[in-house]
Amino acid sequence: MEKKTSQKRIQRDFEKTLTALKKKDDFLHYQLTLNNNTVCLGYMKTAVSREKLQKLILPYVKQENYTNLEELKRIIPVANSRMIEDSKLVGDHLIQGYVFIYMEKVSPQYLMVPIPLEKTRQVTIPEVEFSVVGPKEAFVEHIDTNINLVRKRLEIPDLMIKKMEVGSITKTEVAVMYIKGVADKENVQTVTQRIQDLQIDQVIDSSYIQQTIADNRNSPFPQLLDTERPDRIAAVLVEGKVAVFVNGSPHVLIGPTTLIEFFSAFEDYFLNWTIASAFRLIRLFAVFFSILITPLYVAVLTHHFELIPKALLGTLISSRTQVPFPPILEAIILELTIELLREAGARLPTKVGQTIGIVGGIVIGTASVEAGLTSNVLLILVALAALGSFTTPVYQMGNTIRLIRFPILLFAHVYGIFGIAICIAYIMVHLLKLTSLGRPFLEPIFPFRYKDLKDSFIRLPFGMQQKRPYAVRPTKINRKMGKDKK
């Protein structure tokens, strides 16, 4: 009697689950009669591979040499098949690309067979971190493909991966990668714990993780470095850092990181150290020039006329004779114009965006000077400042540099060079307090570590970089095997 009652309850639950699933337009359901028993099979046609279904499941289901689901599970040549009893979990599995098989009057369980539809784009060349020399592979939106791109560069048993699901709705797969015996356990634990503690309903891209696990979420400075290059991930893992992969994102996060790393292109390691160091110094100079040149122009013309050289005074006077606006308004108009052109070029299709950026800059710049709305000297300085900001290898840091120019510009108008000094001091204090996974963000400048300067403002030869960076607290300091000296 109890067995019949239980069977009726199971049948009721199955029918209720089937009714709910049939409301979805992409749900397909079959019933086969084999050995006087009904075998039910269902799946989401938008989530499973039809080819695998025809080759790996249906031929074995239609056989009559099994009497229960356990025997069928052993027959079907698909790994990670599982048995579940709760009918409420069937829907969750179907969305992930499972096929459910249910035998009425035989078993109260469901056999779930994974054959997910995996359509991803091919591995292509990097678009954001393009390099003339070096590897030409970039990450894609499939997490397993991205992990494989790193594994083929680090074919070692100590390469560890911790996977977890994040997002109460999206249930996005996230993987933490590190090298056991090299990466600091505290860094690994910090990253893993922060990701596991996230209370968020969706994670669409790695930028969601970057913003939510950052030490200071209100800072305009990114505290985790993201990259689309597998070779860069392999290199930083060997240094003792931790990488975070997010399914659906072609960018991988790196931590802990420092400010200097955001101005280092990975192509620097493919060039001679003297050339790489020269390019790195040019990049740093271009960034400082981009931040300070327009505020200095406004400060000098507004408060410090005595600083203008006599040879340059005539040029500045003639260029501003017909301009009706004060220097601050003139500078803001040009800066906003540059930002508008940049945004327009980025949002439009590639070919159209390039045309808008070039033609728009030439036409608007020439017309504004001829109309007497701006001076030609400031137009040149703003254009050079925009070029300087483009030299930043990491896109997120480039956005930060674009942002901090505006408050410095306003302080330069109100207080002159003293206002610029106030802003720089405030930014330095903020950077001194900033950390990346608990590690100092300004290292090796603060705290000062001369041993880490070998790969900071300049890049010394590989022969002089026998130790890993102290900033990441690696378990093994020496790059070569042997006794560590800490």
C-alpha positions in Angstrom: 0.0 0.0 0.0 2.8 2.4 0.9 4.7 1.5 -2.2 1.6 2.4 -4.4 1.1 5.7 -2.5 4.8 6.6 -3.0 4.6 5.7 -6.7 1.5 7.8 -7.2 3.2 10.8 -5.4 6.3 10.4 -7.7 4.1 10.2 -10.7 2.2 13.3 -9.6 5.5 15.2 -9.1 6.7 14.2 -12.6 3.5 15.3 -14.2 3.6 18.6 -12.4 7.3 19.1 -13.5 6.4 18.2 -17.1 3.5 20.6 -17.1 5.7 23.5 -16.0 8.4 22.6 -18.5 5.9 22.5 -21.4 5.2 26.2 -20.9 8.6 26.9 -22.3 8.6 27.1 -26.1 12.0 25.5 -26.5 11.3 22.4 -24.4 10.9 19.1 -26.3 9.5 15.9 -24.8 9.4 12.3 -26.1 7.8 9.1 -24.8 9.0 5.7 -25.9 7.4 2.3 -25.0 10.1 -0.3 -24.4 9.6 -3.7 -22.6 6.1 -2.7 -21.6 7.5 0.4 -19.9 7.3 4.1 -20.8 10.6 5.9 -21.1 10.3 9.7 -21.0 13.0 12.0 -22.5 13.1 15.8 -22.4 15.5 18.6 -23.1 15.8 22.3 -24.1 16.5 22.4 -27.8 18.3 25.8 -27.4 20.7 24.4 -24.7 21.8 20.9 -26.0 23.8 19.7 -28.9 21.4 18.0 -31.3 24.3 16.1 -32.9 25.4 14.6 -29.6 21.8 13.8 -28.8 21.4 11.8 -32.0 24.8 10.0 -31.7 25.3 9.5 -27.9 21.8 9.2 -26.3 18.9 8.2 -28.6 20.5 5.0 -30.1 21.1 3.7 -26.6 17.7 4.7 -25.2 16.0 2.9 -28.0 17.8 -0.4 -27.2 15.9 -2.9 -25.1 18.8 -4.4 -23.2 18.3 -2.4 -20.0 15.7 -2.6 -17.3 16.4 0.5 -15.2 18.1 3.8 -15.3 21.3 2.6 -13.6 21.9 0.2 -16.4 21.1 2.8 -19.0 23.6 5.2 -17.3 26.4 2.6 -17.7 25.4 2.1 -21.4 25.3 5.8 -22.5 28.9 6.9 -23.3 28.7 10.4 -21.8 30.8 11.4 -18.7 29.4 13.2 -15.7 25.9 11.8 -16.0 24.1 11.9 -12.7 21.0 10.5 -10.9 18.7 13.0 -9.1 15.5 12.4 -7.1 14.2 15.9 -6.6 12.0 16.8 -9.6 12.4 20.5 -8.7 16.1 20.3 -9.8 15.2 19.0 -13.3 14.5 22.5 -14.7 17.9 23.8 -13.4 19.8 21.0 -15.1 17.9 21.4 -18.4 19.0 25.0 -18.7 22.6 23.9 -18.3 22.3 21.6 -21.2 21.2 18.3 -19.6 18.8 15.8 -21.1 16.5 14.1 -18.5 15.4 10.4 -18.9 12.7 9.1 -16.7 11.2 5.5 -16.5 7.7 5.3 -15.2 6.8 2.5 -12.8 10.5 1.6 -12.5 12.5 4.3 -10.7 11.7 7.4 -8.7 14.9 9.0 -10.1 15.8 11.0 -13.1 18.9 10.3 -15.2 20.5 13.6 -16.2 22.9 13.4 -19.2 25.0 16.5 -20.0 25.3 17.4 -23.7 25.5 21.2 -23.6 25.5 23.2 -26.8 28.9 25.0 -26.9 29.2 27.6 -29.6 32.1 30.0 -29.2 34.2 32.1 -31.5 37.6 31.0 -32.6 40.7 32.1 -30.9 41.9 35.3 -32.6 44.6 38.0 -32.2 44.4 40.4 -29.3 42.5 43.6 -30.1 43.2 45.7 -27.0 46.7 44.5 -26.1 48.0 44.0 -29.7 51.7 43.5 -30.1 53.9 43.5 -33.2 56.1 40.7 -31.8 55.2 37.8 -29.6 52.2 35.4 -29.5 49.0 36.3 -31.4 46.4 34.5 -29.3 43.7 36.1 -27.2 41.1 34.8 -24.8 37.6 34.1 -25.9 34.2 33.9 -24.0 34.5 30.2 -23.1 36.2 29.5 -19.8 37.4 26.0 -20.6 39.1 27.3 -23.8 40.8 30.1 -21.9 42.1 27.7 -19.2 43.4 25.5 -22.0 45.3 28.4 -23.5 47.1 28.9 -20.3 47.6 25.2 -19.6 49.4 24.6 -22.8 51.9 27.2 -21.7 52.3 25.9 -18.2 52.2 22.1 -18.5 53.0 21.5 -14.8 51.1 19.5 -12.2 51.2 22.4 -9.7 48.9 24.5 -11.8 45.8 24.6 -9.6 42.3 25.6 -10.5 39.4 26.3 -8.1 36.0 26.6 -9.7 32.8 28.0 -8.2 29.4 29.4 -9.2 28.7 33.1 -8.7 25.3 34.9 -9.2 22.1 33.7 -7.7 20.4 34.0 -11.1 23.1 33.6 -13.7 25.1 31.0 -11.8 28.2 32.1 -13.7 31.2 29.7 -13.6 34.3 31.4 -12.1 37.8 29.9 -11.8 40.7 30.9 -9.6 44.1 29.8 -11.0 47.5 29.8 -9.3 50.7 27.7 -9.1 50.9 25.7 -5.9 54.1 26.2 -4.1 54.7 29.6 -5.7 51.6 31.7 -5.0 51.1 33.0 -1.5 48.3 31.0 0.2 47.0 34.2 1.8 46.5 35.8 -1.7 44.7 32.7 -2.9 42.5 32.5 0.2 41.7 36.3 -0.1 40.5 36.0 -3.7 38.6 32.8 -3.2 36.9 34.0 0.0 35.8 37.3 -1.6 34.3 35.6 -4.6 32.5 33.1 -2.5 31.1 35.8 -0.2 29.6 37.8 -3.1 25.9 38.5 -2.8 25.0 39.3 -6.4 22.3 38.0 -8.7 24.2 38.3 -12.0 27.8 38.2 -13.2 28.0 38.8 -16.9 31.7 39.8 -17.3 34.9 39.7 -15.3 34.5 43.5 -14.7 31.7 42.6 -12.3 34.1 40.6 -10.2 36.8 43.3 -10.5 34.4 45.9 -9.1 32.9 43.8 -6.3 36.1 42.3 -4.8 38.3 45.4 -5.0 39.7 46.7 -1.7 38.3 50.2 -2.3 35.2 50.1 -4.6 35.0 54.0 -4.7 38.4 54.5 -6.1 38.7 55.5 -9.7 42.0 53.5 -9.9 41.5 49.8 -10.9 43.0 47.5 -8.3 43.0 44.4 -10.4 44.7 44.2 -13.8 42.7 42.6 -16.6 44.3 41.1 -19.7 43.2 39.3 -22.9 46.6 37.6 -23.4 47.2 34.0 -22.3 51.0 34.6 -22.4 50.7 37.4 -19.8 48.6 35.2 -17.5 51.3 32.4 -17.7 54.0 34.9 -16.9 52.3 36.5 -13.9 51.3 33.0 -12.5 55.0 32.1 -12.5 55.7 35.3 -10.5 53.3 34.1 -7.8 50.1 36.0 -8.7 46.5 34.8 -8.9 44.3 34.8 -12.0 40.5 34.9 -12.1 38.6 33.5 -15.1 34.9 34.3 -15.7 32.8 32.3 -18.1 31.5 34.6 -20.8 34.3 37.1 -20.5 37.4 37.3 -22.8 39.3 39.1 -20.1 41.1 37.5 -17.1 41.8 39.3 -13.9 45.3 39.4 -12.2 46.0 40.2 -8.6 47.6 41.5 -6.5 48.9 44.2 -8.8 50.7 47.6 -8.6 50.3 51.0 -10.2 53.5 50.6 -12.3 52.1 47.4 -14.0 49.3 49.4 -15.6 51.9 51.3 -17.7 53.9 48.2 -18.7 52.9 46.7 -22.0 53.6 42.9 -22.2 55.4 43.5 -25.5 58.2 45.1 -23.4 59.3 41.6 -22.5 59.7 40.6 -26.2 62.1 43.5 -26.9 65.7 44.2 -26.0 65.7 45.6 -22.4 67.2 48.9 -23.4 64.5 49.5 -26.0 61.8 48.3 -23.7 63.0 50.5 -20.8 63.0 53.6 -23.2 59.5 52.9 -24.3 58.3 52.4 -20.7 59.8 55.8 -19.7 58.2 57.5 -22.7 54.9 56.0 -21.7 55.2 57.3 -18.1 56.3 60.8 -19.4 53.3 60.8 -21.8 50.9 60.1 -18.9 52.2 62.9 -16.7 52.2 65.2 -19.7 48.6 64.3 -20.5 47.5 65.0 -16.9 49.3 68.2 -16.2 49.8 70.2 -19.5 46.3 71.6 -19.8 46.0 72.6 -16.1 49.5 74.2 -16.3 48.4 76.3 -19.3 45.2 77.4 -17.4 47.2 78.1 -14.2 49.9 80.2 -15.9 47.6 82.3 -18.0 45.2 82.9 -15.1 47.6 83.5 -12.1 51.2 83.3 -13.1 51.9 85.5 -16.1 55.5 86.0 -14.9 56.4 82.4 -15.7 55.8 82.9 -19.4 59.1 83.3 -21.3 59.4 86.5 -23.3 60.1 84.6 -26.5 56.7 82.8 -26.1 54.7 85.8 -24.8 54.1 87.2 -28.3 52.8 83.9 -29.6 50.4 83.4 -26.7 49.1 87.0 -27.0 48.5 86.7 -30.8 46.8 83.3 -30.4 44.4 84.6 -27.7 43.6 88.0 -29.2 40.3 87.0 -30.8 39.3 84.4 -28.1 36.3 85.8 -26.0 36.5 83.1 -23.3 38.8 82.8 -20.2 41.4 80.0 -20.3 39.4 77.6 -18.1 36.3 77.8 -20.3 38.4 77.5 -23.5 40.2 74.4 -22.0 37.0 72.7 -20.9 35.4 73.2 -24.3 38.4 71.6 -26.1 38.7 68.8 -23.5 35.0 67.9 -23.8 35.3 68.0 -27.6 38.1 65.5 -27.5 36.1 63.3 -25.2 33.0 63.5 -27.5 35.1 62.5 -30.5 36.7 59.7 -28.5 33.3 58.3 -27.4 31.8 58.7 -30.9 34.7 56.8 -32.4 34.4 54.0 -29.9 30.7 53.5 -30.2 30.4 53.6 -34.0 31.4 50.8 -36.3 35.2 50.5 -36.7 35.6 52.1 -40.2 33.1 54.8 -39.5 34.6 55.5 -36.0 38.1 56.0 -37.5 36.7 58.5 -40.0 34.7 60.4 -37.4 37.8 60.7 -35.2 40.2 61.9 -37.9 37.8 64.1 -39.9 36.0 65.4 -36.9 39.2 66.4 -35.1 40.6 68.2 -38.1 37.3 70.0 -39.1 36.3 71.0 -35.6 39.9 72.1 -34.6 40.4 74.2 -37.7 37.0 75.8 -37.5 37.2 76.6 -33.8 40.6 78.4 -34.3 39.4 80.3 -37.4 36.2 81.3 -35.6 38.3 82.7 -32.7 36.7 80.3 -30.1 39.9 78.7 -29.1 43.6 79.5 -29.4 45.8 77.4 -31.6 48.4 76.9 -28.8 45.8 75.3 -26.5 44.5 73.2 -29.4 48.0 71.8 -29.9 48.4 71.1 -26.2 45.0 69.4 -25.8 45.7 67.2 -28.9 49.1 66.2 -27.5 47.5 65.5 -24.1 45.0 63.2 -25.8 47.8 61.4 -27.6 49.6 61.0 -24.3 46.6 59.3 -22.7 46.4 56.8 -25.6 49.8 55.4 -24.7 48.4 53.7 -21.6 48.5 50.0 -22.3 45.5 49.2 -20.0 42.1 50.6 -21.0 40.8 51.0 -17.4 43.8 53.0 -16.4 43.4 55.2 -19.5 39.8 56.0 -18.4 41.1 57.0 -14.9 43.6 59.4 -16.5 40.9 61.0 -18.6 38.8 61.5 -15.5 41.3 63.0 -13.0 42.3 65.7 -15.5 39.1 67.6 -15.0 39.3 68.2 -11.2 43.0 69.2 -11.6 41.9 71.7 -14.3 39.3 73.3 -12.0 41.8 73.6 -9.1 44.3 75.1 -11.5 41.8 77.8 -12.5 40.9 78.7 -8.8 44.3 78.4 -7.1 46.9 78.3 -9.9 49.9 76.0 -9.5 49.2 75.7 -5.8 45.8 74.1 -6.8 47.6 71.6 -9.0 49.9 70.7 -6.1 46.9 70.2 -3.9 45.3 67.8 -6.3 48.6 65.9 -6.8 49.0 65.6 -3.1 45.5 64.3 -2.7 46.0 61.7 -5.4 49.3 60.6 -3.8 47.7 60.2 -0.4 44.9 58.2 -2.0 47.4 55.9 -3.8 49.5 55.5 -0.6 46.4 54.2 1.2 45.2 52.0 -1.7 45.8 48.3 -1.7 45.3 45.4 -4.1 44.2 42.2 -2.3 45.7 43.7 0.8 49.1 44.4 -0.8 50.5 48.0 -1.2 49.4 49.5 -4.6 52.4 51.8 -4.9 55.0 49.1 -4.3 58.0 49.3 -5.0 57.8 53.1 -4.4 56.0 52.7 -1.1 57.0 50.7 0.7 60.3 51.3 -1.0 61.9 48.0 -2.3 64.9 48.6 -4.5 65.0 44.9 -5.4 61.6 45.2 -7.2 62.8 48.3 -9.2 64.4 45.9 -11.7 61.0 45.6 -13.4 59.2 48.8 -12.7 60.1 52.2 -14.4 62.7 50.3 -16.5 63.1 46.6 -17.3 66.5 45.2 -16.6 67.8 42.1 -18.5 66.3 38.7 -17.6 69.7 37.7 -16.1 69.3 40.3 -13.4 65.7 39.2 -12.5 66.5 36.0 -10.6 64.0 36.7 -7.8 60.2 37.1 -8.0 58.6 40.4 -6.9 58.4 40.7 -3.2 55.1 42.6 -3.5 53.1 39.4 -4.1 54.7 37.5 -1.2 55.6 34.4 -3.3 56.3 31.2 -1.4 59.5 30.7 -3.5 61.5 33.9 -4.0 64.1 32.5 -6.3 63.0 31.8 -9.8 65.5 29.0 -10.2 65.2 25.8 -8.2 67.3 25.8 -5.1 67.3 27.1 -1.6 65.2 30.2 -1.1 66.7 33.2 0.5 64.1 35.6 1.9 
